[in-house]
């Protein structure tokens, strides 16, 4: 096993959209129909392994040369829904976000300027041929953006406690995490299984909740980061099939947070409480609910800088 293949986890969360096969044009629809029938499909950790492996060469390969033909697969009311990885597109978008996040010397050490220039040139050429391209997956590092919780209700929450390493016969079958793949950190050798925390809802419900949250914010307070963030997420959701599945997966964050923290987390319910207070005209209660939620996630973001 290579070094990269044994490394799991960047501490990231994911917002994913799974679309029914009918949403895809041919020949992509046929590809995904065949893909969904495979006995096993790669999971999120496998995607991370492949991405990390590309960073080992000198110079590194920050964006795959070819687009991935892999996807996450789930079912919504008995219908197969698919979330394409689109690793190449997401790599280009992630590199754009690096600008301004690191000092120039640090960025140059991570990715030499000549590599970044070539990647940017490749993206511009590709985008000119694919102007309507958008990712099915959004990623956030060391946090779950609070606006993402506006799409979900507490009833959409799914939590599976982790399992400690054990011998044969005690939890050896592992379990399934997001998109039906083995849960994060699951090992075929009985090495235990990490907890799973995710939310899943229909596209119709996600859009409805987002619209209610936006209306409450606009009627109560001036536009700010939360309003702007919700508008941007709403525009993204509008690109997808109305019968899609929307998923928020805590992903690698489960490795950085105590299980007690995960089991007790009710972030979607807390945000909904604040939105409901705004709609009722109770600004003080809304501010208090949002403040508790923001503080809870500030402590998570601060872990990024902890030894």
N, C-alpha and C positions, 0 to 999 in steps of 0.2 A: 504493500500500500504506500502510495506517495505521501509526502508531507502534507500536500494540499488536501488529499482525500481524507486525511485523518482530522482535519481541522473543521469544526462545525461552528456555526453560530454567528456571525455578526449580530449585534444586539439591535435588531430591526423589527418593526411591525409592518404589516401589509394591509392595504385596502384593495380587494380584488373584485372583479366583475366576471361572472361566468355566464356565457350566452348560449342559448339553444342552438343546435346545429343549423336550424333554418336561418339564423342570422348571418351565416357565412356563405359567400359566393362559391361557386365551383371554380377550380377543383379542390379548394380548401375544405369545403363541406365534406367531401368524400374522404379526404385525409383524416379529418377529425373523427368522422364516424368509425373508420377503421381503427384509429388510435384508441378511441374510447372502449373498444372491445378487447384490448390487450389485457392479459391476466394481471399485469402489474405495470403501473406507470411511475416514473421518477417523482420524488417528492421535493419539497423546498430545500432540504439539506443537500440533495444531490445537485440541485441548481447552484447552490453556494459552492460546493466542491469544485464544480466545473469552472465557475467564475474565478475562484482563488487560484486554480491551476494555471489560468491564463496570465496571472500576475507574476508568476515565477520566472519566465524567460527574461533575458536582458537583450534589448529593452522589453518592458512588459507589453502585453496585449490587452489594453483596457477595455476594448470593445471587440466582440467576436467578429471574425471575418465573414461568417455566414450566419443568417438568422436561424434561431432555434426552431425545430419542428416539434418541440415538446409543449405540453400543456398540463394544467391541473384539471381533473375531471370530477364532477359531482353530479348529484341528481336533485331535481326540484320537482316535487309532485310526480315522481316517477319518470320525468323527462331528463335525458342526458344534457348537461350543460358543461361548457368548456371554457377555460380561462387560459389562453395562449401565453406562454412565457414572454415571448418577444424580447429576449435577452439583449439582442443587439440594439434595438431601439431604446430600451431602458438604460443601457450603458451609455449611449450618446446623451440622453437626457440627464443622467447622473453626473456626467463630466461637465455639462454646462453649469450645474449647480455648485461645482467645486470653486469656481471663480468667486473670489471675495471671502471664501471660508478659511483660506490658509494664506499666510504670507507667501510672496512670490518665490523666495528661496526654498521654502518647504515644498511648495507645489512642484517646483522644478526637480527637486530630489525625488519626489514620488513618481512624477511622470515628466520626462524630459520635454522641453518645449517643442522639439521636432516631432515627437509622438503626438502631442496635443494638437499641433497644427495639422498633421496628417489626418487625425481622427475628425477634426472639425471640417476639413475639406471633404472627407468621405460623407459626412452627415449632410452637408449642404447639397452635394450631388444627389444623394439618395432622397432627400426631402423634396427636391424639385420634381422627382418622379412619383412621390407619394405624399402629396400635400395634405391629405386628410388623415394621415396616420396618427394613431393614438395608442397608448399602452393600456392593457387590461389590468395592470398592476401598478399601484403606487406604493412607495416605500418611505418610511420615516425611521431615522436612526435615533436610538436612546429615548424614544417617546412614542406615544400615540397622539397625534394632533387632536386637540379637543373637538374641533369641528367634525371629525370623523364620527364621533359618538352621536351626533345629531341625527344620523341616518338609522339608528337602531333603538329598540326598546329593551328593557330588562328581560322581557320574555324571549328575546333572541339570543340570550347569553348561553354559551355552552362551556362548561368547565369540567375538565378531567384531571384529577390529581395525578401526580407522578408516582412512579413505582421505584422503590429502592432496588439496587442490584440484588439479584436473587438466584438461587439454583434452579435447576430444571423443575418444571411443574408449578412454579410460583410466579405467575405473571410473565412466563417466558414468551407467550404469544405477543407480547407488546401491546399493541392497540393502534388506533388510527388517529391521526391529527388532521390538520386542514386538508381539504380536498381528497380525503380518503387515503393519504399516504401514511406510512408509519409515523407516529408522533415524533416531534423534535427530540433528538437525543436517543431514540429507540435503537436498541442494538439486537442483532440477530443472535448474539452470543449470551443473551440474558443479562446484559450490562445495565438493565434498568431502563426507565422511560421518564422523560421530562413531562411536566404538566402541560396541558393544552388549554388555552383560553381564547375563545373566538366568539364572534357574533355573526349570525347569518339572517338575512331577511330578503324579501322579494324586492325587485326594482320599484314596483308600484308603491310599496310601503316606504322605501328609502326616500323616494321623491316626495311623497306626501309629508313625511316628517320634516324633511329639509325645507319644504315650502312653508310649513307652519312655523318653524324656527325663524326663518327669514322674516316672515310677516311680523312675528312678535318683536324681533329686534328692531325692525324699521319703524314700528309704531311706538317704541318705547325709548330708544336711544339713538344717537347719531351713528352714522356708519363708522365702523372701526375694523380692526383686524379680523374679528370673528365673522362679521357680516361679509367682508370681502372674501374670506376663506370659504364661507358657505356658497357664495355666488360662484366661485371658481370650481368647487367640487360639483355644484349643480350643473354647470356647463359640461363638465366631463361626463357626468351620468347621462346627460341628454344624448350622448353619442351612441348609446347602447340600446339593445333590444328591450322593449317594455316588459318582456317576460324573463328577464335575466335574474340571476341570483347575485346579491351583494354580500361580501364577506369582509369582516375586519378580523385579522389574525394577529395575536400578540407575538407570534413568531419567536425569534431569538430572545426577546425580552424576558421570557419565562426563565431563562438561565441566569438572569441578573437579579431577579426579585424573589424574595422568600415566598414559599407556598402559602403561608398565612396571608400575605399581602394579596396574592392572586385570588385566593378563595374568598376574601372579603371585598374584593373590588366590585363596585357597582357604578362605574363611571357613566355609563349611558343613562342609568336611572337618575344620577345626580344632575347631569346636564338637563335631562327632561324636567326635573324638579325646578331648575332655574328658569327654563323656558316657560313652564306653566305659571310660575310666579310673575313673570313679565306680562303674560297674557291677562293675568288677573289684576294687573296694575300694582303689584307689590314689589317695588323696586328694591327695597331693603332685603327682603327674603331672597330675591333673585341674585343680588350681589353676594349675599352670604353663601348661597349654594355654589355659585360659580367660583367664589374665592376658595372654598374648601377643595373643590376639584382642581383648580389651578395649582394650589399649594401641593396637593398630592402628587401631581405630575411634575412639579418643579423638583421635588426630591428625587424623582427618577432621572430626570435630565442631569441633575448634579452628579449622579453616579459616573457619568462620562469622564469626570475629572478626578475621580477618587483613585487612590493607589490600591 
